[in-house]
Amino acid sequence: MRMDSTNHLRLTKKRIAYVTACHNDDYMVVEIGCDQKPGVTYLAISGLDNETTYKTYSKLYTSEW
């Protein structure tokens, strides 16, 4: 899986950050975020091809991050 090199890391508040990336070859966007205060992380993926999107989600979900 190759994501666009123009990934964006945003720090919205002192302990909140998220990164957004666009896939190089498919119409897919991934965002991973973290809010340290309540201890919440999230993984969001959106794409046009359900199979490819689910495969990408599965790879990221089982990864350590």
PETA-V512373 format. One line per field, one symbol per residue. phi: phi as a letter, one per 20 degrees, with the letter a starting at -180 (. if undefined). burial: I if it has 24 or more other ideal C-beta (glycine too) atoms within 12 Angstrom, else O. A space follows every 50 residues. Layout:
phi->???
burial->???
This chain:
phi->.ddgfefcdcdebgccbbcccdffddebcccccbcfgemdcbccccbeeg ffffffgffffefeb
burial->OOIOOOOOOOOOOOOOOIIOIIIOOIOIIIIIIOOOOOOOOOIOIOOOOO OOOOOIIOOIOOOOO
